Amino acid sequence: MLRQYLPSVVEHTKGGEVIVTDNGSTDESLEVLRKEFPGVKTIVLEKNFGFAEGYNRAIEQVDSEYVVLLNSDVEVTENWLGPLLDYLDAHPEVAAVQPKIRSWRNRAYFEHAGAAGGYLDPLGYPYCRGRRFGKIEEDKGQHDTVVNVDWTTGACMCVRTKVYKECGGLDAAFFAHQEEIDLCWRMRNQGWKLACVPQSVVYHLGGGALSYDNPRKTYLNFRNNLLMIYKNSKCRWGVLGLRFFLDYSAAYMFLCTGKKGSAKAVVEARRDYRKMRIDYR
């Protein structure tokens, strides 16, 4: 990942500092950074704190006005950073922005995790402009307008550092998946706006750590989505009541299609959500 994607970040990040946080890696990543990217600053964490707390611990050490959360499987393009910073400079009411996210594998199409800006439906399910459920649109310029969104993707989120810290950062208990949506919901509840700025374009591999059909990913997505609704929704009990039936319907669907691991993951996610929500009362 570092060899494939970091060179584009180093080449095209003008006027900003590139920092790689090593989240307790057990391979040769640090050696690769030392030998092949000697000009890149590295923050070394003593263990894998997960996506959420790993970023929190790294951003504790950053005092710039803005910080970009950027996945290790993202290829950036020339002048990718400028439009994001310019928009934040011109709109002080906006806390965070994202670029247009295209697929690294199929470069004419949007990428699943972010596309052209994130939204939530009334039941708390996230979707994107350019992606609904599993249907991914080809990018033909149909989403090239700047729009306010419900959430900006953690694959590439440019956020005001002060706001990130004041709103509590990413929820460490989530570990990974939908933690950025939870943070964005908290920011919106405090009056901040969020936007997608499609004049900036990046390419995201997606599924670099966990494939989309991995039961661990299913577990984290279901558990964290329920926690997020419990924490942030003004009509949480009505939504959570409906989700009880929908989630178990999803588990049944997984079971009927031979995905026993995913069915078990949904049941375990609901069990652990009930345990963890006590911490948020």
Secondary structure as UniProt FT lines:
FT   HELIX           2..12
FT   TURN            14..15
FT   STRAND          19..23
FT   HELIX           29..36
FT   TURN            38..39
FT   STRAND          41..45
FT   HELIX           50..59
FT   TURN            60..61
FT   STRAND          66..70
FT   TURN            72..73
FT   STRAND          74..76
FT   TURN            78..79
FT   HELIX           81..90
FT   TURN            92..93
FT   STRAND          94..103
FT   TURN            107..108
FT   STRAND          109..110
FT   TURN            112..116
FT   STRAND          118..120
FT   TURN            122..123
FT   STRAND          126..128
FT   TURN            129..130
FT   STRAND          131..132
FT   TURN            133..134
FT   STRAND          135..136
FT   TURN            142..143
FT   STRAND          147..148
FT   TURN            154..155
FT   STRAND          156..160
FT   HELIX           161..166
FT   TURN            167..168
FT   HELIX           172..174
FT   HELIX           179..189
FT   TURN            190..191
FT   STRAND          193..204
FT   TURN            212..213
FT   HELIX           215..232
FT   TURN            234..235
FT   HELIX           236..256
FT   TURN            257..258
FT   HELIX           260..276
FT   HELIX           277..280
//
